[in-house]
Amino acid sequence: MDEHVIEAMGKAKIIVKDGKVVDVGDPQIDYCPLFHKYRGIEKLDSESIKENIEFRINDFGMCSPERNLKMKDFLSFGISETISTLLEEKIVDCAVIVCDGAGTVLITDPEEVQGIGGRISGFMNTSPIPKVIETLGEIKVLDPVKASINQIEGTKKAIDKGFKNIAVTIASSEDAEKLRELEKSVNGVNIYIFAVHVTGISEKEAQKLFDYSDVITACASKHIREIGGKKSLLKVGESIPIFAVTENGKEFILRRVEKIGGLKAKKNARSPEPLI
């Protein structure tokens, strides 16, 4: 039996076993503008979350052998969309991200970055699904036996494979700090850090993310928004802002904006509620 533990849709804890949603915890927020816009969900609760996760399982095979791993752009602007653009334009040559059924993976195909990262939320744990690993190619998977999630070891594997410009998604300042230490220890390698899944983090954790990251998505974090308003070099988006922390991050965001022909200003943009 495979088991997948997810934090999604207001950071509710969700457990999926053998393609079935078996447990849904209470969300920490009540409203998310993305799920309202794209799925018509006006209030996050255990029922609406369960329905959405079941939709993902049925629609593109999340947490199942039928997983569709490629996708064109979904959002006009987001972390996976930005990394996908960087791969297309040869600014980065590898992305270290997390995939359900495979764990930490090394991806070079822009559509795979979208198909994997653009469709899932924060995976805490996942189990190996042989067909998913086979479809990806075992060479891309950090740990085909256990499908472990370890962004540091994934980045080390990318370096060992000769990649020089590596985009990495992380959800903790500890990982961000370790990646900066790793970058300093290896000549000729650039690690670009994208912080995701930050809803509910402490002020201290948020401060550390701004010390080490290149790009940070705000999610429903009040601390990221407060610090980002003071320390970021660039902010894009209103409902769920994305902050550029470094000059590299600023360039990355501007490249994505240029690709989609600019961003339209939103009137009366609504943020997640509450911010935590």
Secondary structure, 3 states (H helix, E strand, C coil): CCEEEEEECCCEEEEEECCEEEEECCCCCCECHHHHHHHCCCCCCHHHHHHHHHHHHHHHCCCCCCCCCCCCCCCCCCHHHHHHHHHHCCCCCEEEEEECCCEEEEECCHHHHHHHHCCCCEEEECCCCHHHHHHHCHHHECCCCCCCCCHHHHHHHHHHCCCCEEEEEECCHHHHHHHHHHHHHCCCCEEEEEECCCCCCCHHHHHHHHHHCCEEECCCCHHHHHHHHHHCCEEECCCCCEEECCHHHHHHHHHHHHHCCCCCCCCCCCCCECCC
